[in-house]
Every structure is written in structure tokens, then in C-alpha cells.
Amino acid sequence: MAATVYEILARRFVGDGELTALWSAMARDEHTHARKLGTWRELMATGPADHRPQASGFDSGVTEVELLLKESRTAAATADEEEAFAIALAMENSELDVIYTTLLQSSPIARYPELADTVRHETAGHHQKLLEMVGRRCRGEKTLLRAALLAGHHH
């Protein structure tokens, strides 16, 4: 669903090469995240039940993220540039990446021993692209505050 939001934004700003490139890259990153979770799910389905990692307690977070993504998809269709950044920052500041990286870390395909390393590897580049563009193109106080919150997660 997050990739769909970014794809809508890429189409919405098709006349602006820099924004189209950003939103398209963000969509590709989200598709990659979805593929990794799909692989994780397949491995869990084929492995013995007594060897499955603990990955519970996400129900309320998933429900909140799903609602946010539905609202974001609707808002993206008519968003101006500042609103587009606000939408992206709301998604990236949500529990979406927390849930994703926690599930990935608990999976057999985890590449890093520490969750902090997984978070850094899986989200830092994704967030950096967004934050750099926000820094150059946004002026709205609320949007810049959301960007500062996201930047604070990586320091």
C-alpha cells in the first residue's frame, strides 16, 4: 500500500523530474520491502511451527498503519508538493518501518545481528532521499517538523 501511495505521487508530479524520481525510488523501496516480507511469510509457512520466531503484538499497529495508508492514498491523488511531502513524512514516521524491520529482524532472512543495524540498512537510505528533498523544497513549518522527527530516528 505504501508503494501505491508513492506511485500515485510519481504520476501526480510527472512534470517535475526530480519529484518523479524521488517518488518512483520510494515506491521501488517499498516494493522491495514487500518482497522481503513475502519471502519471510513463505519461509514461515514451510518451516516447522515450533521453530517460528515470535512476531506478534502488531495488530493495533498494523490497523493504524492500514488506516494511515488508505488516507494517504486518497490524499495523494490531489496533493500539492508540500502536501505530498507531508503525506510521505507521515507514512515514514508511522509504525510502518518499525513493524517491517522488527519482522525482518525476527526472520530467517535477517542479515544483521542487531535490530538497530537492520533499521539502519533497511530504512536510512530511503529516509535520507526524502529528507534531502524536503530540506531543499519545503517551507511549511509542520512539514519541516515532521522531517526533523524522522531525521532524529537516525541519529
SULRARA-V359511 format. One record per backbone hydrogen bond with DSSP energy under -0.5 kcal/mol. CO is the residue of the C=O (numbers start at 1). NH is the residue of the N-H. Records with the same first field share a line. If there is no record, write none. Layout:
# SULRARA-V359511
CO=NH + NH
This chain:
# SULRARA-V359511
1=5
2=6
3=7
4=8
5=9
6=10
7=11
8=12
9=13
11=14
13=16
15=17
16=20
17=21
18=22
19=23
20=24
21=25
22=26
23=27
24=28
25=29
26=30
27=31
28=32
29=33
30=34
31=35
32=36
33=37
34=38
35=39
36=40
37=41
38=42
39=43
40=44
41=45
42=46
43=47
48=51
49=52
53=55
58=62
59=63
60=64
61=65
62=66
63=67
64=68
65=69
66=70
67=71
68=72
69=73
70=74
71=75
72=76
73=77
74=77
75=78 + 79
76=79
80=84
81=85
82=86
83=87
84=88
85=89
86=90
87=91
88=92
89=93
91=94
95=99
96=100
97=101
98=102
99=103
100=104
101=105
102=106
104=107
107=110
114=118
115=119
116=120
117=121
118=122
119=123 + 124
120=124
123=127
124=128
125=129
126=130
127=131
128=132
129=133
130=134
131=135
132=136
133=137
134=138
140=144
141=145
142=146
143=147
144=148
145=149
146=150
147=151
148=152
149=153
150=153
151=154
152=155
